[in-house]
């Protein structure tokens, strides 16, 4: 999740690679969670829906880890914290 900001339009290609590297390894960590594996597979099947895929995956990972996300809007997951330079 730390590198999901690589998925934004014109995102940093290296960050994007890091995100997908982690995604490729996630099945080993969450191999016993069928729902997490289904969410991981969605990135391959529906590669054009990165934002939806991130939301679904994040919620399933949190559910598996017993982290309550009921109070979080979808945008919390789909709109990553991206540093920006503001000219003053």
C-alpha positions, -999 to 999 in steps of 0.1 A, spaced: 0 0 0 29 23 6 36 25 -31 0 27 -44 6 64 -54 26 49 -83 -7 40 -99 -19 76 -103 -18 90 -139 18 99 -147 30 82 -116 67 74 -110 75 43 -130 99 30 -103 72 34 -76 48 16 -98 73 -13 -102 76 -14 -64 39 -16 -60 35 -45 -84 66 -63 -69 48 -62 -36 16 -73 -52 34 -103 -67 46 -113 -33 14 -107 -14 0 -141 -22 27 -156 0 17 -134 29 -21 -138 24 -22 -172 8 -47 -185 33 -72 -157 26 -93 -166 -5 -108 -131 -7 -73 -114 -7 -61 -137 -34 -93 -130 -55 -86 -92 -50 -49 -97 -61 -60 -116 -92 -84 -87 -101 -53 -66 -108 -43 -90 -135 -78 -96 -149 -90 -60 -147 -58 -40 -151 -77 -9 -163 -95 -6 -129 -65 1 -106 -85 24 -83 -113 -1 -77 -88 -29 -74 -68 -10 -47 -100 -3 -27 -111 -39 -28 -76 -53 -20 -71 -29 9 -104 -37 24 -98 -75 21 -63 -72 35 -76 -52 65 -105 -77 70 -79 -105 70 -58 -86 96 -90 -77 116 -85 -40 110 -118 -21 111 -122 1 80 -159 7 83 -154 44 92 -131 50 62 -144 62 28 -132 45 -3 -112 76 -12 -89 69 18 -76 39 -2 -80 51 -38 -65 86 -33 -30 81 -19 -11 106 0 11 122 -26 36 149 -18 34 179 -40 54 211 -45 33 242 -40 48 273 -54 43 303 -31 
